[in-house]
Amino acid sequence: MLTTTTGGERRFFRLMAVPLVVYFLVVLLLLVADVLYLGPTVTLRPFSVSWEGPVRFWETVTSPEIRFALGLSLVTSLITVLLSIVIAVPTGYVLSRRKFFGSALVDTIIDMPIVLPPLAVGLSLLVFFSQPVGKWLEAHGVKLVFQPAGIVAAQFVVACAFAIRMMKATFDGIDRRYESVVRTLGFAPWRAFLVGCLPLARSGMVAAAVITWARAVGEFGPVIVFCGATRFRTEVLPTSAYLEVSVGNLHGALSVALLMIAAALVVLILLKKFGGKANLV
């Protein structure tokens, strides 16, 4: 059946689109400002073009410090993604399919890292490793405080909560009848999960992995509190930007920020292409 748009509907949607246009322009102008700040400088009278900005950008992103931070960011964030997905898939499935005593409390506590201030997460990690359990772990080889391995822990605590929430939403959207049909064929519960449910959750898993990676690679607060920002040891891209700002090098900080912006654009493209209908929290 064909529908026609009345004049009142057009006026209504134009009015509702005003906030959309405003916020779109805010984000676009911020991105354009970043690019122009690092781009070539053009002088009209007399006409000249200075390539100092792009040259400094290239020198910054290819410096040994930034290359180390980029490599460490990639390695730690990928490890965080793998750990998060391993935890998030079964956890999200249980929270989606079973209601048990205290499930509401468990669900709420799991969501806490999403709403906690990043500083609080880093401080909580420091406090934990100053307690007897944390000291026992350190005495038995689990050394994370101000160590590169601690970056994974700081990223994981926050990023995994997002992955769990996305996987729970994914499993909530999958009809349980698929698993029931597989069970009627004589399959064990774990086979029913692998055959009747997990393939349907593929797009949600991809979306969870992409968002978890984006969250992990951009994590700053917990990382700098729990691991510090030591050059060639615990320096990742967000802390590199902080170190550049702390010495007054705005150009260097913005160069690092543009690297993270480029990564964010890639993440969004991958999410829209492979994430299906999976939504954020």
C-alpha positions, 0 to 999 in steps of 0.5 A, a space after each residue: 500500500 502506497 503512503 503519501 507524505 503530508 505537508 504536516 509530516 514534512 514540517 514535523 520531520 524538518 523540525 526534528 532534523 534540526 538537532 541532527 544537523 546541529 550535532 552533525 555539524 559540531 562533530 564535522 567541524 571538530 574533525 575538520 579543525 583537527 585536519 586543518 591544524 595539521 594540514 598545509 598552510 596556504 598564504 594568498 598574498 604572496 601566494 605560498 604553501 607551507 608543508 610544515 604541518 604534514 611534515 611534523 605530523 609524519 615525523 611524530 607518528 614515525 618517531 620511535 616513541 609513537 611507533 612503540 606506543 602504537 605497537 603496544 596498543 595493538 598488541 594489548 588491545 587484541 589480547 583484550 579482545 580475545 579475552 573479552 570474547 571468550 568471557 562474553 559469549 558464555 556469560 551473555 548466553 547465561 544472562 540471556 537464557 537463565 534467571 537464577 537467584 541473584 541474577 539481577 544483582 550479578 547483571 548490575 555488578 557486571 555493568 558497573 565498569 560501564 558507568 564507573 569513572 575511568 579513574 575509579 577503575 584504575 584506583 580499584 585495580 591499584 587497591 586490589 593489588 595492595 590487598 593480601 590477595 593481590 600481594 599473593 598473586 604478585 608473589 606467585 608471578 602475576 605482576 601487573 602494577 606498572 607493568 605492560 601486562 597490566 595494560 591488558 588488565 586495565 583494558 579488560 576490566 572495562 571493555 569486557 563489560 561492553 562485550 558482555 552487554 552486547 552478547 546478552 542483547 544478541 542472544 536475547 534477540 535469537 529465538 530459543 526455538 532454534 535450540 529446542 529443535 536441535 535438542 529434539 534431534 538428540 544433541 547435547 545442550 552444548 551441541 545445541 548451543 554450537 549448532 542452533 545458537 552460536 552461528 546466529 550470533 555471528 554478527 553480534 560477536 563481530 560487533 562485540 569484538 570491534 567495539 571491545 577493540 575500540 574501547 580497549 585501544 582508547 582506554 586512558 584513565 585506568 591505564 595511566 593510573 594502574 600502569 603509568 606512562 613510561 616511555 618504551 615500557 607502558 606507553 600506549 597511544 592515549 598516554 602518548 597524547 597525554 605526554 605530548 600535551 604535558 610538555 606543551 606539544 599540542 601538534 604532537 598530541 593532535 598527531 597521535 589523536 588523528 591516528 586514533 580517529 583514523 582507527 575509530 573510522 575503520 572500526 565504525 566502517 567494519 561495525 556497519 558492514 559486518 555488525 548486522 543489527 547488533 546495537 551498542 549498549 
